[in-house]
């Protein structure tokens, strides 16, 4: 099983791994811009920036989220929180 937590920083992604007690053998952490070409994930959880962001940062986030959608396995699940 290959799963990903994607956040603005590795530190934020690791906090989600810790808080939800996710097994690090099954979950990997990435930054929004770290699109992994060639990888397919069963589950991707993308953490949307919830603090003050500029309109260009929102556009960048949406573009990056679309790129991550392309990394889903055939029956994969994407969640944006």
Order of alpha helices (4+ residues) and beta strands (2+ residues): beta-alpha-beta-beta-alpha-beta
